[in-house]
Amino acid sequence: MQADTFPRVSAYEGASLSETSAMLKPVMGLAATGIVALVLFKLFTIFLLPLIIVAVGITAVIIKWGFILLMVWFAIWLFKKMTRSAETA
């Protein structure tokens, strides 16, 4: 049996250089879009990170003040409950 029964055909044998670059244009455009998106994401992250940190800080302050007001309200309620039961007893 003969070893070279099937002809060897390269994937790019029939395509010229201009046809190959024409086939890669959509892929290169997509890659460029991805790179631009990645760079913009990194820049926005760098510039928006302080704003995010400030928003988290403001949220923490609001939660802290809410907790303090809740403790004061609970202390007043507990004081009224304890003094009322002492008056009725």
N, C-alpha and C positions, 0 to 999 in steps of 0.2 A: 504494500500500500504506500502511496505517495504522501509525503509529509506536508507539502504545500498544495493541498487541494483547494483551500479557500484563499482568495486574495486578501492581502493585508491592506486595510483601508484606515487611514488616520481620520480622526474626527474633523480636523481642519484641512484635510487634503484638498478638497474641492473649493474651499472658501478662500478668497483673497484677503489681504490685510484690511482693505476698506470694508469688505463685507463683515469681517470679524469685529471691527470697531463699531460698525453700524449696529451689530447685534448687542454689543455691550453698552450702548448709549442709555437705554432705559435703566439698566442695573447701576450704571455710574451716577445717573441722576438720583436714583433712590438712595444710593450710598451717600451722596453729597447732602441730600435732605436729612438723612439720619445724623450725619456729623454736625450739621448746622443746628439741628434740634438738640443734640447732646451739649453743644457749646452754650446755646441759649439757656438750657436747663441749669447748667452749672453756674452761669452768670446770675440768673434769677435767684438761685439758691443762695449764692454769696450775698446778693443785695437784700434779699427778703428775710434772711436768717435773723438779723437784729429785730425786724418787725415781728417775726414769729415769737422771738424770746420776750419781747415787750408784751405781746398779747397774752402769753402764758403767765407772765408776772402780774399783769393786771387781773387776770382770772384768779390767780392765787390770792391776791389782796382782797378781791370781792368775796371769795370763799371764806377767808380769814375773818373779815368783818361780819359776814353773815353768821359765822360760828360764834363770834363774840356776842353779837346781838341775841342769838338764840340762848346762850348761857345766861345773859342778863334777864331775858324774858322768863327763863325757867327758874331763876333765883327769885324773881318777884312772885311768880305763880306759887312756888314752894313756900315762900314766906307768908303769902296771903292764906294758903291752905293751912299752914301750921298755926297761924294766929287765930284763924276762924275756928278751928277745932278746939283750941284752948279756951276761947270765949264761950263756946256752947257747952263745954264740959263742966 
